């Protein structure tokens, strides 16, 4: 990438804008459902770590993580078969040609995540592990949005978003050190 291209990417990634006072917030049923589903996903992530961590004390972290993926794979396999009529609604040849190579490797970071939280929650506690995990997700997601990595929508970094991340980090430090 040239120097001009890099500068252009940096300028589009960071957006300094005036704070919006009395901005209109539009709430719709879809947004409410999305927030509810994301909250359930967050609870499930925590519960997965706590349950796997508890099992890892009695067996091993790697087995607990493997079992978690095994049970989850069976349930997702059933959902996949129901959702796609046995895979018939997917254009497999087109997907193999058009999807980027890295899109097929989503299980790798997922497996690493499950193993790490399984190993650390019993010793560090759910609040510390979850807080650090969520903060790291937010910091990296800011970069992903800012540069539109992995096909995500471009959302520039703004001062309010940076302040939100700083407040989260401060909160996690208070939980971890307090």
Phi, psi and omega in degrees: 000136181284167180297319179295320179296321178294317178297320179296318179296319179295318180295322180284341182277332182244129182230115177263116182230160178288143178299143179268117179263135182058038178293142179285127176254122182258119177253130175230171183296324180295318178298316180298317179294318179299315180297317179299314179297320178294323177295318177298319177299320178295318178296317179297322178298315178297312181298322178300314180296317181293314180295314179297320179297320178296316179295324183296336177293328185265336179239253173212158180298321181292320178293317180300319179293317180298316180298320178301314179292324180296310179297316179297323180295321178297312180296317179292327176297318177296315179299317179302313181297320178290319184290326186246015182053048179079021179089002185289337183272001180261132175272088189298317181295317179295317180297318181295329181276326190261332181287138177295154184303322184288342181292338181275358186251022183298336180289338182295306177294330177296318179294318178298316179300310182298317180296315182297312181291328178297320181284327189264330183302317181298335185256328182259339181096152184294321184294315181292312182297314180295318180298312179295320179298313182294318178298317180295323176299318182292318180297312181293322180295331176297318176293317181300314178294318185296324182253005180054043177291155174057027177078012179285158177295144179281119175228105184298154174287130179240165179302313178300323179293319178295319178297321178299317178296316179299320178295321177297315180298317178298318178298317179294321177298321178294320179292317183289322185261349187274000000 
